[in-house]
Amino acid sequence: MRDQYNEELDSMRTSLLLMAGLVKDSISKGTLALLTCDLSLAEQVIAEDNVIDTIQHDLDARGLNLMARQQPVASDLRTLVTGFRMSADLERMGALANHIAKLARMRFPGCAVPAELIPTIEEMGRTAVLIIDKMASVIEHRDIVRALEIETDDDQMDILHRKIISTLLADDWAHGIETAIDMTLLARYYERCADHAVSIARRVYFLVTGEYASPKA
Amino acid sequence: MRDQYNEELDSMRTSLLLMAGLVKDSISKGTLALLTCDLSLAEQVIAEDNVIDTIQHDLDARGLNLMARQQPVASDLRTLVTGFRMSADLERMGALANHIAKLARMRFPGCAVPAELIPTIEEMGRTAVLIIDKMASVIEHRDIVRALEIETDDDQMDILHRKIISTLLADDWAHGIETAIDMTLLARYYERCADHAVSIARRVYFLVTGEYASPKA
């Protein structure tokens, strides 16, 4: 009975990791679609969002089922409830990757991102992928050292976010209001995606240590 | 034992309603602070966000405790897990109200919202309050008719959102990039807040009917 329980918990963790992998792919491909103005890649990311949602529904149903049958207490119960929350964070990250791809599609055959912002958006995409990789390792190995590292990586994302806003506000911004709106939202999508990864890392940190990772101001 | 269990479930619902009331106040006061450029009111909203977070932590701890002691199954288990999710939505709505108040504070002694957008932002605030009121009634009475109404109210919020973006993109927009960035984010805060209320309404709908309210495209 207990073995079966642990197997099911493991399989839920596998689903969380699967979601994390799909979110990483979506962010990575969505960023590429955006920066190379690639409509078919954007369409692919948009189509794949359903897959993430389906895994989440399935994961949540299995979690509820496991709870009802096994009546877990203490740390097992916490692990399950934390799993529900992590799946909600991952689902939202998938939705944000979807927004990135939708922006690429909306501006096609034009390119959404003006040339001078490409390096910064590229770096936001890379930082998001790095953070998601670490987050996956935090989920898989309950690695609290990496959980804390993600806080610092998120600071880097905030710096990139501010850099975008400064560029929009500079006197030589020449791309008008529509592109400024696009870039404002785009920068926010990456930043929020990182925020959700931070949430997941903090949840695992709490699960392992029983303490809250000191939240940033 | 069972009576005590029901009492505790009731008291968790009371906490959700308390959170909903505080979120409504924050949105309402945050909007007023923004539109009347009232720094002290903005500060008050910002200070109160902690209260919402504290209630959420307490509610989640009680929920976990109740689960561990009472080992609920079937619909009781679903109600509890749904409660966790609703508290997360409410916490996020509080954070969005906080963002609105922070924008008012950041632009003080200036006013964040240009005169011609005041009526639309005012209506977004009113629509948010209306939606939160209905959402509270959905939580309190499991009122699925109102749960479906919220979908329509959210369409109204989307219309207001698009109205803001159209104003920013019109040829006669005279307030520059910074205000356009502020208004882009502000409109998104109200829209996301309504989205979370929609999520809560859908969760209750599912709890009551066992079916998903047809999601919008």
Interface residues (C-beta under 8 A of the other chain):
Chain A: L64 M67 A68 Q71 V73 A74 L77 R78 V81 F84 R85 A88 I165 L168 L169 W173 I177 E178 A180 I181 T184 L185 R188
Chain B: L64 M67 A68 Q71 V73 A74 L77 R78 V81 F84 R85 A88 I165 L168 L169 W173 I177 E178 A180 I181 T184 L185 R188
